[in-house]
Amino acid sequence: MSEQGMLERRYRRLLACYPRTFRRKNEEEILAVLLAFAQDGQQRPGLAASGDLIKGAARAWLCPAQGQPRRARIATWLMCAGAAAQLAHLITVVTTAGSVRAAVARGHPSLAAQHAVDVGLVVYYIGASIGIVVWLMLAWALIRGRGRARIALAAFAGVMTFSMLLALGEGSAAYALDDVIAGAVVWLIAIAASMLLFTMTSGGFYHAKPRTPTPWTGTFGGS
């Protein structure tokens, strides 16, 4: 394969990070510009160009729908923060699992109690991993102006509320206070985002016709 062919293939790998609709409209044009400014014998994308392409991909994915009100934008960013908080909660539970087992063993030394804790931890690990994906999917849907994402978020917040009440009812605060606090932060983010999305301003936006993402234009650094 020629040097230009190798460079083109590597640029296409970076461009694959963009949404499909964006690539369909802009990929060939962007690629032509990048190749035109490439140096003789260049086989790999430059750091500046690679950084610009990656930043552009992030902006293309997070580009808000046209006319999205400020409260809806804040709610969308809260959803991204919720995913990060959920990940932090998961890490907290993993790192404190040993102390939780020890605390339960002191109060309930039976094997059945230890088994229940282990099962509960595994269930949480799976649920938290799914929750992170749900946060990100809902954020993406809200950015695209999908009205049903508001209902899904409200249901998601309801499930989290039930889980919080269940954990408090089982005395989790006595055995894993750090986990409960981290979970409460995630729950508060979901409640705050839901409240922002169910205002009159946000409601009018999501009840209207589906929006298309605002086109993004960017500059690419030299190779």
LOSE-896692 format. One record per atom (N, C-alpha, C): residue in three letters; x, y, z. Coordinates in pm, whole numbers, plus 50000, padded with zeros to 5 digits. Each point is the difference from the previous one (the first is absolute). Example, Ala and Ser with C-alpha at 12.3 -4.5 7.8 and 13.67 -1.06 7.14 Angstrom:
2
ALA513194943150780/ALA499115011950000/ALA500905012050000/SER499655010549928/SER500825011950006/SER499235010950073/
//
This chain:
223
MET500854988150000/MET499155011950000/MET500895012550000/SER499625010049923/SER500785012449991/SER499925007750131/GLU500945009650017/GLU500035008050121/GLU498725008050017/GLN499505005849888/GLN498765007750009/GLN498824990950033/GLY500044987749947/GLY498924990650030/GLY499974996350148/MET501184998250061/MET500074997050142/MET499515011850083/LEU500395012249959/LEU499565011950072/LEU498485001649990/GLU499474997749880/GLU498555001149982/GLU499274989950087/ARG500484987850006/ARG499344989850081/ARG499995003850148/ARG501105005850048/ARG500075003950140/ARG499115012150030/TYR499915009249902/TYR499075011150019/TYR498564994950005/ARG499684990349918/ARG498634994649999/ARG499674993250133/ARG501004994150063/ARG499764994150131/ARG499615010750102/LEU500655011549993/LEU499645011050089/LEU498625005649966/LEU499735001249872/LEU498705005349957/LEU498864990450035/ALA500314987350020/ALA498974990450039/ALA499425003150137/CYS500665008750078/CYS499485003950131/CYS498805009349987/TYR499805005949884/TYR498905009449980/TYR498684992549978/PRO498875006650027/PRO498704993949969/PRO499884996849851/ARG499234989949969/ARG499874995449862/ARG499475010949908/THR499005007550048/THR499425010549916/THR501035010849969/PHE500835003250098/PHE501065010049979/PHE501004994849898/ARG500404987450011/ARG500984994449907/ARG499454999749858/ARG498734996949989/ARG499404999049867/ARG500085013449926/LYS499865010950074/LYS499995013249937/LYS501385006349989/ASN500894996850094/ASN501245007850009/ASN501294992049991/GLU499934986950006/GLU501244992250012/GLU500955002349883/GLU499494999049878/GLU500885001249885/GLU500635013949990/GLU499225010250032/GLU500535013649995/GLU501105002050103/ILE499754995450125/ILE501005001450105/ILE501254992149964/LEU499814987949949/LEU501144991649964/LEU500835006649891/ALA499335006049901/ALA500735006749892/ALA500865011550053/VAL499455007650096/VAL500755011150058/VAL501214994850077/LEU499794989550079/LEU501104994550079/LEU501124994649911/LEU499634993149894/LEU501014994549910/LEU500705011049922/ALA499285010749969/ALA500615011049925/ALA501095007050080/PHE499835000450132/PHE500985006850085/PHE501034990450059/ALA499944987349961/ALA500964990250051/ALA501385002649939/GLN501034996950075/GLN501375001749952/GLN500404988249912/ASP500965002249916/ASP500494989349914/ASP500554988550084/GLY499554988049968/GLY500484988250072/GLY499324997650133/GLN499025008450037/GLN499334998250128/GLN499134987449998/GLN500094991850106/GLN499244987650008/GLN499014999850116/ARG500185008950096/ARG499135000350118/ARG499435014050020/PRO498785001150053/PRO499445013250030/PRO500845007150105/GLY500165013249986/GLY500725007850099/GLY499205001150129/LEU500695003450108/LEU499345001050130/LEU498925010950000/ALA500305011549940/ALA499045011149998/ALA498744996049923/ALA500194993949882/ALA498854995949919/ALA499204989250071/SER500694990450062/SER499314989350073/SER499195005750115/GLY500605009650075/GLY499285006150110/GLY498785007649954/ASP500125007349889/ASP498865007449947/ASP498894990549954/LEU500384988949940/LEU499004990449954/LEU499254993750118/ILE500724996750105/ILE499364993950117/ILE499085010150069/LYS500485012550015/LYS499145010350060/LYS498775002549913/GLY500205000049869/GLY498875002149910/GLY498984988950012/ALA500474987650017/ALA499094988750015/ALA499175001350127/ALA500655004150109/ALA499275001950126/ALA498945010849985/ARG500355010949931/ARG499035010849980/ARG498874995649910/ALA500304991949900/ALA498964995449909/ALA498994991250072/TRP500514991550090/TRP499094991450076/TRP499195007850102/LEU500605010350060/LEU499345007650106/LEU499355012749951/CYS499985002049869/CYS499425012149944/CYS498515000650031/PRO499515010650066/PRO498585000550036/PRO499105001949880/ALA498764995750016/ALA499015002249896/ALA499705015049989/GLN499565004049882/GLN499715014149977/GLN498885004850093/GLY500235011450065/GLY498985005950085/GLY499894993850137/GLN500944991550039/GLN499924993750132/GLN500125010650109/PRO499005001050090/PRO500055010350104/PRO501124997550100/ARG500355010450072/ARG501144999350093/ARG499784989350107/ARG498804999050053/ARG499744990150104/ARG500184985849947/ALA499604997849877/ALA500184986849941/ALA501484996949980/ARG500775010349962/ARG501454997949984/ARG500654996650134/ILE499585007150105/ILE500554997150132/ILE499644985850042/ALA498754996049973/ALA499584986450034/ALA500834989649925/THR500325003049875/THR500814990849921/THR501394998450060/TRP500605011050040/TRP501324999250063/TRP499924993150135/LEU498885001750070/LEU499814992750126/LEU499954985049975/MET499434996049885/MET499974985949967/MET501414994549982/CYS500845007849934/CYS501404995849984/CYS500694999450136/ALA499695009950086/ALA500554999750136/ALA499464988050077/GLY498764996349971/GLY499414988350065/GLY500744987349965/ALA500394998849873/ALA500774988349959/ALA501344999550074/ALA500655011850012/ALA501275000550073/ALA499794996850148/ALA498915005350058/ALA499724997350141/ALA499674985350022/GLN499284994049905/GLN499694985750010/GLN501274991649997/LEU500945004149914/LEU501284993049994/LEU500765001650132/ALA499985012250055/ALA500665002450128/ALA499354991650111/HIS498684999049996/HIS499284991850099/HIS500414985349987/LEU500094995349877/LEU500414986249978/LEU501404997550056/ILE500915009349975/ILE501374998750052/ILE499995000150153/THR499145008650058/THR499895000650146/THR499544986750058/VAL498994994149938/VAL499484987250048/VAL501064989049988/VAL500725000049888/VAL501044989849980/VAL501095001350106/THR500425012450026/THR501125002050094/THR499594998150146/THR498705001150031/THR499544998450138/THR499334986650024/ALA500014991249900/ALA499314987150013/ALA500554992050118/GLY501335000250019/GLY500604992450110/GLY499535004750136/SER499955013250020/SER499565005350129/SER498524997350023/VAL499205000049892/VAL498584996850013/VAL499824985550046/ARG500734990949938/ARG499934985850039/ARG500384998450146/ALA501075007050042/ALA500454998850140/ALA498955005450096/ALA499385011449965/ALA498985005850086/ALA498794990950013/VAL499594994049889/VAL498874990750004/VAL500354987650081/ALA501234995149986/ALA500434988050071/ALA499985002250151/ARG500325012350044/ARG499975002750144/ARG498584999650055/GLY499075005049923/GLY498625000050047/GLY499234987449968/HIS500354993649888/HIS499304987949956/HIS501064990149950/PRO500574992050087/PRO501124991449962/PRO499634987649919/SER498734998149971/SER499604987949927/SER500475000449855/LEU500194988149942/LEU500414999049860/LEU498915005449907/ALA498754998550042/ALA498895004949918/ALA500065015149983/ALA500365007050108/ALA500105014549993/ALA501135004349907/GLN501144993150010/GLN501125003249911/GLN499664997249854/HIS499294989049979/HIS499604996749863/HIS499055010649945/ALA499085004850083/ALA499065010449957/ALA500745012849962/VAL501065003450077/VAL500795011949968/VAL500704998349867/ASP500604988249978/ASP500724997649875/ASP499065000849879/VAL498824994150015/VAL499015000449892/VAL499575014449974/GLY499775007350109/GLY499595013949985/GLY501065008549930/LEU501264997450030/LEU501085007449935/LEU500074997049851/VAL499874987249965/VAL500054996349859/VAL498845006349924/VAL498814999750061/VAL498835006249937/VAL500245014949980/TYR500605006450102/TYR500265014349986/TYR501025002749891/TYR501064992049993/TYR501015002249896/TYR499374999749861/ILE499144990249980/ILE499354998949869/ILE499055011849977/GLY499205003150102/GLY499045011049987/GLY500685013449978/ALA501115002450072/ALA500715012849985/ALA500615001349862/SER500534989049947/SER500585000349865/SER498935003249897/ILE498844993850016/ILE498885003049910/ILE499555014550018/GLY500015004750126/GLY499595013750028/GLY500865010349930/ILE501314997649995/ILE500915009349931/ILE499635001049853/VAL499714988549938/VAL499594999949859/VAL498685007549981/VAL499064997950094/VAL498705006749992/VAL500175015150010/TRP500845004750093/TRP500255014350013/TRP500465005949867/LEU500984993449938/LEU500575005449876/LEU499004999449885/MET499224989249993/MET499004998849894/MET498925010750015/LEU499575002550122/LEU498995010250022/LEU500555013949968/ALA501265002450036/ALA500615013049967/ALA500045002049849/TRP500394989649928/TRP500055000849854/TRP498605002749943/ALA498994993150052/ALA498635001849951/ALA499495014150029/LEU500335005250116/LEU499575013550035/LEU500675010449911/ILE501274997949968/ILE500705009149909/ILE499315000349865/ARG499504988449957/ARG499344998949870/ARG498545004550005/GLY499525004650115/GLY498635005050010/GLY498954989150008/ARG500374988250048/ARG499044988950010/ARG499135001950125/GLY498725002649980/GLY499105002650111/GLY499824988150092/ARG500054987849946/ARG499814988250083/ARG501134998150101/ALA501145006249975/ALA501114998850094/ALA499645006450134/ARG499145010249998/ARG499585006150127/ARG499234989950084/ILE499094992649936/ILE499224990050072/ILE500934989050052/ALA500954996049917/ALA500944989550041/ALA500845004850119/LEU500395012749998/LEU500785005350112/LEU499175000250127/ALA498735004149990/ALA499135000250118/ALA499844985950057/ALA499844990149912/ALA499894986150046/ALA501314995450064/PHE501115004049940/PHE501324996550052/PHE500185005950141/ALA499595012750017/ALA500095006550131/ALA499094993050100/GLY498844995349953/GLY499104992750088/GLY500614987050049/VAL500654992849909/VAL500674987550039/VAL501105002850101/MET500765010849978/MET501065003550092/MET499445003850137/THR498865007050001/THR499365003550127/THR499604987650077/PHE499414990449929/PHE499604987450064/PHE501224992750056/SER501094999849923/SER501224993250044/SER500595006850124/MET499975013450002/MET500505007250116/MET499184996850125/LEU498685000249986/LEU499144996950114/LEU500214985750047/LEU500174990849906/LEU500234986050035/LEU501324998450076/ALA501045006949951/ALA501314999150065/ALA499945005750142/LEU499305011350017/LEU499885005950133/LEU499184991250092/GLY498954993749943/GLY499174991150080/GLY500744987750048/GLU501004995649923/GLU500804988350039/GLU501175003650090/GLY500105012950036/GLY501075004350090/GLY501365001449936/SER500035002849870/SER501285001349931/SER500855011350056/ALA499355010350053/ALA500765011350054/ALA500884995950117/ALA499584989650070/ALA500794995550115/ALA501234992249958/TYR499934993349883/TYR501114991649954/TYR500845006649890/ALA499385008549920/ALA500705005649884/ALA499555014449980/LEU500375008650094/LEU499565014049994/LEU500555006949876/ASP501264997249964/ASP500595006349881/ASP499234996349874/ASP499594987449991/ASP499234995649883/ASP498665007149992/VAL499365001650115/VAL498695006650002/VAL500145014749959/ILE501055006750050/ILE500215014149964/ILE500255001549851/ALA500874991149945/ALA500285000649856/ALA498744997349918/GLY499194990550046/GLY498744997149932/GLY499045011550007/ALA500005007250113/ALA499115011550016/ALA500385011249903/VAL501295001749974/VAL500455010149903/VAL499464996849862/VAL500124987349959/VAL499494995849870/VAL498495002249992/TRP499304996650106/TRP498545001650003/TRP499615014749989/LEU500715008850071/LEU499695014349995/LEU500225005749859/ILE501024995149931/ILE500245004649862/ILE498834996149911/ALA499514987850016/ALA498854995449919/ALA498765008450030/ILE499765003050128/ILE498845008150037/ILE500125014149944/ALA501195005950011/ALA500215013749950/ALA499805000649849/ALA500554990249927/ALA499844999849855/ALA498544998549961/SER499284991450072/SER498584997949971/SER499215012950021/MET500285007150108/MET499285012450028/MET500255010449892/LEU501255000849951/LEU500315009549894/LEU499304996749869/LEU499824987149974/LEU499414995849873/LEU498485000949999/PHE499395000450119/PHE498555000450005/PHE499485014050035/THR500745010249957/THR499515013750009/THR499255003349871/MET499295011350000/MET499235003949881/MET500925002649881/THR501145006350027/THR500935003249891/THR500534987349934/SER500494990850082/SER500534987649946/SER498904991649937/GLY498815000050062/GLY498914992249947/GLY499595004449861/GLY499975013249977/GLY499675004949867/GLY501004995749896/PHE501264999450037/PHE501044995949907/PHE499864985249963/TYR499774991550099/TYR499954985649973/TYR498664995549943/HIS498985008450011/HIS498714996449940/HIS499915004349854/ALA500955008149957/ALA500005004549860/ALA500524989049910/LYS500155003249871/LYS500484990149904/LYS501444996250034/PRO500414987849965/PRO501384995950027/PRO501005009649937/ARG501055003250075/ARG501035009249952/ARG501164992449938/THR500705006949917/THR501244994549947/THR501175007050069/PRO501104993150019/PRO501135006350067/PRO500495012349925/THR500425010050076/THR500565011949939/THR501304996549929/PRO500145003649873/PRO501254996649932/PRO501195006250068/TRP501084992350008/TRP501205004750067/TRP501095002149898/THR500695011050011/THR501145002449913/THR501205002150088/GLY501114994749961/GLY501195001250082/GLY501225001749913/THR501125002450063/THR501275001349930/THR500914988850042/PHE500814995749911/PHE500934989250028/PHE501415005549998/GLY500764996150102/GLY501365004850009/GLY500854994449888/GLY501085006549973/GLY500894995449895/GLY500614986750035/SER500364992449897/SER500574987050023/SER501475001150034/
//
